[in-house]
Amino acid sequence: MPNAFLSNWRQNIIYIGFVVIFIVFAIALNDKGFLNINNLLNIVRQTAMIAVMAIAITFVLSAGEIDLSVGAVAGLSTVTVAMAIAVGGPSAGVLAGIGTGLAVGIFNGWLTTRVGIPSFLTTLAMMGIAKGVAMWISATAAVPILSPGYSWFFGGGNIGRIPVLLFWMAILAVIGHIVLRRTGFGRRVLATGGGETASRYSGINTRDIKFKVLVISSCAAALAGMLYAGRLQSGRFQLGEGDELSVIAAAVLGGTSLFGGKGTVVGTVVGALMIGLINNGLILMGLEFSQQLIARGAIIILAVALSQKQS
């Protein structure tokens, strides 16, 4: 087993890298509380929403598509959820969040698979539309959430010392892994991304597969927005801004191919945690924000280059 692991070290670079970076930060930042349990749990809290969206993006990339609107959809979802809770309570908020994800996903999927607009352009446009709508309906102001029950269940609560966000992330990771690896739908997603023409000739409705993964992605982004709203007890259009870059980076770091046909949910979650680990460690090191961006980008590029390069 160890020999097999080492012989496929490029495929396992994300796990090796995660351990190496953790050890380096643990040694270098031991006196700054890096290994403090509260700090480690904070990494989970800060990473969970990225991981939730990245799990869904794994399906999108595996099918040969991309979704750049996830961050903006998460921000829009925080606003619709907060406004719905103010009018109809937590149940209305949950329905509003789900409805936001479905509406955006169906629109993205329809434009991409029925109209024929590339998903890159469709979701790039949706990024602006979702952010604009969120700013418009909220008048660019934060919308408070005055429901302790909603806030506890959707991101703000703890079971003992364990944040509820960890359970959300773990449950969705297990579901995503099983669906991608153990179901016919998952196999059709990978086949579609691996060779769309061949998949169509083998009887796979590739257009339907791409439609579904884009809907899944938007729904996951809306769920991430619901978690943002619960954790921060408010809806703000700025929440989720720029997350699409971290989400895609997490999936690619984990071993999902940008060109389709290859994806791993477990690797994606580790990739998301690795990004959170890097962010936290660089902050504790006292680097300026500009230096953090440089160091974070260099580490991600190195990891992706090592994992993607063919031996």
Protein Blocks (a to p, Z undefined) as FASTA:
>chain_A
ZZmmmmmmmmmmmmmmmmmmmmmmmmmmmmnommpmklmmmmmmmmmmmmmmmmmmmmmm
mnopacfklmmmmmmmmmmmmmmmmmnojklmmmmmmmmmmmmmmmmmmmmmmnopafkl
mmmmmmmmmmmmmmmmnoopacddfbfklmmmnopacehjacfklmmmmmmmmmmmmmmm
mcmklmmmmmmmmommlmmmnopafklmmmmmmmmmmmmmmmmmmmmmmmnopacfkgop
hklmmmmmmmmmnopafkgoiacfklmmmmmmmmmmmmmmmmmnopafklmmmmmmmmmm
mmmmmmmpcZZ
